[in-house]
Amino acid sequence: MSKSTGNFLTLSQAIKKFSADGMRLALADAGDTIEDANFVETMADAGILRLYTWVEWVKEMIANQNNLRTGPTDTFNDRVFAR
């Protein structure tokens, strides 16, 4: 985004357009090096879509609790993630 090219958004405008969570994801993905961060609107849109898909998956898993894992909860993996 750049003021000179006319594709500039203030933070308030961006939050209204993409939501706070969408902006958090897009800004987190904007750059991870010493280079300047590059906010891309398509990344914000993709972040919102990933959030929506994840929330729908969680709702589905909660609704179908019969499909969740059964059995002992003291396996090696359980002990690793309990720490």
N, C-alpha and C positions, 0 to 999 in steps of 0.2 A: 504494500500500500504506500501511496505517496501523495502528498498534497499537490505536487507539480503535475501529476497525471490525472488528478481529479477523483481518485478512488479512495479518498480518506474518510474514515469514520471516527467519531469520538467514541470514547469508551461507553458512554450512555447509549449512543445510537447502536453500537455493536451489541450491547446487552439486550436492547429491545429487539434487535433483529435475530440474534442467535441464542439468547438466554444466557444466564450466568454460567451454567454448566457447559454449554457449547463453547463459550469463550474460554473457559478454563482449559478445556481440551485443546482447542485451537492454539492458544498461547503456549501451552506446554509443548506442543508439537512444532511451534514456529521456528525454533532454532536451538541447537544444543552445543554449538561450538562458540568460538570467540567472534564469529561473524555476527552482524546485526540480525536480529530476528526478522523473519519474513512471514507476516500474517497473510494467509491465503483463505479467502472466503469458502472455497470448496472444502478445505479441511474442517472449517467450522460446521458446514453442512454435514459432512461425513461423521463428525463427532456427535452431532445431535442424532443422526440415524443410528450410530452404534449404541448410544445411550438408550434410545427407544427400543431397539432390538433386545438389548440386555434386560431392560425392565420387563418386557413382554415375556422373555424366557423365564425370568424369576417368577412372574405371576403364574406361568404354566407349571413350573416345578412345584410351587406351593399348592396349586390346585390338585396336582397328581402326586401326592405324597406317597402313594403306594409304590411308585417306581423308584423311590429313593433306596439307597443302600441299606442292607440289613446284615446282621451278623455281629461278630465281636468288634469292639471299638478299641482294641489294644494292639493293633497290628503295628508294624514298624512305621508305616506312613502316618498313622494316627499319632504316634509318639513324637514324630518329627514335627508335625504341624501343631502339636499341643504346646510346644515351647515358646 
